[in-house]
Amino acid sequence: MSLQLRNRGRTAALAIWAVTALAFGTTGAAAAPAPAPAPAKQGPTSVAYVEVNSNSMLNVGKYTLADGGGNAFDVALIFAANINYDTTTKAACLYFNENVQRVLDNAATEIRPLQRQGIKVVLSVLGNHQGAGFANFTSQEAASAFAQEMSEAVATYGLDGIDFDDEYAEYGNNGTSQPNASSFVNLVTALRADMPDKIISLYNIGPAASRLSYGGVDISSTFDYAWNPYYGTWQVPGVALPKSRLSPAAVEIGRTSRSTVAGLARRTVSEGYGVYLTYNLDGTDRSADVSAFTRELYGSDAVYTP
């Protein structure tokens, strides 16, 4: 079983994060460095989920465009932190397994190099089979408390935002409630208030993704991005965002065929969408797989630099 960081209330969380902040050489939140301007490129925003249990975030920064030298990827997602259920406090808590915690604790070498290249680094948060999820907070106060845990993590580790992935919650476990209409609306509203200038993205799956409106409040426009969660397919997310912020294309690098990768990229451009989602970038030289979409999106092969 992985080591745990369990947030048992705001006081404990702040104490843990304060120690981490001291490790960064500051007594306050760890601010992300101002990125050096990346060479300009024209085209959709490209996104890479990285399974940090087995792969390095730094892999995202190893791909540049042969024509012009811009980054092949624009957003890197740490996959994944979890929403857990604390059976003592009877509340949801933010959890980092030992591999996610390692990335965060070593932000200076695992995250800052990407940000200096101009790549945004976002923390994905995923269910963990314990009954806690984004869709079953039973009060605005409980939703706001979890939003604060996430925003404090973003501030402490100098991240660029939060990604919601409502899978594997197993609503009902540990006596938790089933999804309700208000929970995700309250959570996302509180998170946006806590971090008005950061990325909030939606992996368009699960009960939360189908509950974006409640009490006259629609949170669709709150998201910076929403994407299709089904790799190797084309599916326009049912979220009221402009095309520039949607990814109907989703591919798994190394598993989705290059012809499909290229076809989905061509369709992204021809139909005017602004985001292209990839999953599971590993440490192998994947320049052929990456080039399959960069040629279509940006008119250039991708170059891998170990």
N, C-alpha and C positions, 0 to 999 in steps of 0.2 A: 504494500500500500504506500502511495506517495506521501511524503511529508506534507503537512498542512499549514497554511496560514488561515486561521479562522478568525473572523472579525466578530468578537463577542461584545457588540455595543460600540458606540462611537469612542468612548474613552480608551478602550483597549486598542482600537484601530489606530487612533491618533498616536498612542504610545509607540506602537510598532513602527508606524510610518515616521515618527520623529527620529527614531534610531536610524532608520534607513536614510533619512535626509541628512543626518550627521555624517553618515558614511559617504555621502556625496560632497561633503565639505561645506554644507550650508545648514543653517538652522531653520530655514523655511522650505517651501516647496521647491522641488527640483525643476527649474525652468528649462525647457528645450532650447537649444541654441538656435540663433537665427540662421537658417540654412543659406549656404552659398547658392547664388542663382544657378540652377541647372541649365545646361544648354537648351535653348527653346526647341520645342517640338510641337507640331500641330496634330490634333487628333484626339480620340477619346482618352479618358482616364483609365489606366490599366491597374488592376488590383491583384494582389497575391496573398492568399492565405498560406501561412507557414505552420506546419505541425511541429511545435517546438519540443515535443517529447522526443523527437528523433532528428530534427533539422535545425540549422542555425538561421536566425533572422538575417544575418549578413549575406546570405545567398541572394536576397532580393537586390542588393546593390551591385552584384557582380555582372549584371546585364546592362549594356548600353547599346545605343543604336550606331551601326556602322556609319551611317550617313548623318553626321552632325554631332554624335556623341551624347545625345540626351539619354536620360534614364529610360530603360524599357518599361519599368514599373513606376507608378506614381504613389501608390498606397500599399503598405505592408501591414498585414493583420497578424497579431500574435494569437495563435490558436492553441489552447483557449483557457481563459479563466473560467470559473464556474459560479453559478448561483446555487449555494448549498442551503440546507435547513439545519439550524442549530436546535437540537432537541431540548436543550436546557432553557434557552431564551424563547423558544417557540417562534423564531423569526428567521427570515432569509438572511444569509450572510455571504459576502464575497470571499471566494476561496481560490488560492493559487497552489497548484501542485508544485512539486520540487523543481520541475523544469521551467514552468512559467515564473516561479519565484526567482530562479537563477537568472533568467533574462532580465527581470526587473531590477534585481540587486546589482546586476552588472550593466546597467543602462549605459554607462560611459563607453563600454566596448561593444555592446549588443544593439543599442538603439541609436545613440548619438551619431555614429558614423553614417547611418542611413539618413537621419535628419539633416546632417551637414551636406549630403548629396541632394537635398531637396525632396526626399521621400517622406511622406507622412507615415507615422507608426501608430496604429490603432489597436486597442485591446478588445478582442472578441470575448463575449461572455456567453456561456453555454449551460444548459441544464445538466444535472448530475445525478439523476435517478432517485432523488431524495424527496420529491414532492414540492419543492420550492421552484417557482418559475415566475416569469414576468407577468403572467396572466392571472395570477391568483392572490395578489395582495388584497386584503379585505378592508383596508382603509387608506385614505390619502396619506396619513402619517406614516404608515408602514412603507408605502411606496416611496415616499420622500426620503425616508431613512436609508433605504437601499440605494436610491439615486445619489445620496450624499456619499455613501461608501465608494461608489464608482467614480464620482467626480473627484474625491480626495485621492484616489489611486492615480487618476490621470494627472492631477497636480503634483503629487509626490514624486512620481517617476518620470515626469516631463513627457507625457504621451500626447498624442494629437486627437484622441477621441475614443469612443466606445462603439462597438458593434454588437447588435442583439441577434442571437441565434436561439430561437425557442424550440430546441430539440432536447429529448432525453430528460425532461423535467419529471415525468411520470407523476403527474398531478394526482393527488389523493394519498400518495405514500406518506408515512409518518403522521397520518391523520390530517393532512393538509386539505384545503378546499379545492374544488374544481375551478376552472377558469371562469372569470366574470367579465362583465362589459367595461367596468371602470378601471381595472387594475393597470393595464398597459398605458392607457391614456394618462392616468395620474403619474405613472413612473416616468414616461418620456417627457411630459410637461415639466416635472420637477428637475429632471436631468438637464434639459435645455436651459432652465433658469439658472442652474448651478454652473453650467459651462456654455455660455452663449456663443463663444467663438470657436468651439471645438467641433470635430466631426461626430455625428451620430448616424450610424448606418444600420440598415435592416436586411438581414438574411431572410428572405421572404418565405417563412415557413412557420408552421405551428399555430397554436391558438392565439398567441399574441398578434401575429401578423394579420389575422382576420378580425381584430378588434381595435380598430384605429379611430373610432369615433364614439363619444359618449357625452351626454348632457350638453349637446350643442358644441362640443369641442372636437375638432378633427385634427389629429396630429400628423397627418400625411406630410404636410409641407415642413414639418419640423425636421424631417430626415434630410441629410445631405445626399445620401445615396440609398437605393434599394436594388437588390439583385436577385436573379433567378437562382434557386438553390440546387437545381438538378443538372448535374454535369453531363456535357455532351448534348445538351438540348437548347432550344430557343423557346423562351416563355417570358412574355412581358409581365413584370411584377404588377399586381393589381393595387398600385399605390399612386395616389394622385400627385405625381411629380412630373416636371417636364422631362422630355426625352433625354436631355443633357445629363440627367442625374439617375438614369435607369440603365441597368444591364440585363437585357433579355438573354444574352449569351452567357453560358457558364461552361468552363472546361476544366478537366483535371489533367494537369501537366504530366505527360508520360503515359497516360492511360486513354485519354480521348485521342482518336486518330488525328494526325496532322491535317488530313484533308478536311475533317470536321472542324478542327480548330480554325483553319483558314476560311472555310465557308461561313462559319459564324461571325468571324471578323469582317468579312466582306459584307455580310448582311447588316452588321452593326453600322458600318459606314453608309451603306446604300439607303438604309432606313432612318438615318439621322440620330442614332442613339449615342450617348456620350460616355458610356462606361463599358468596360470589358473585364469580366471576372475570371480569375484563375485560382485553382486550388492545388495545394500540396507540392509547392516548389521545394525540391530537395537539393542535396549537395552535389549531385551529378551535373556534368556539363549538359544542360538542356537547351543549348543555343538553337538546335534544329527545331525543337518544339516551340520555343519562344519566337523564333523567326517566322514560324508559320502564321502567327497573328500579327507580329510587328510589320511584316511586309504589307499586310492588308490595311492595318490601322495607320501606319506612319510612313509607308513606302521605303522601308529600310530593313535589312537583316539585323539581327541582334548579335552582339559580340559578347562572349563570356570571358571574364578575366578572373582567374582563380585568386 
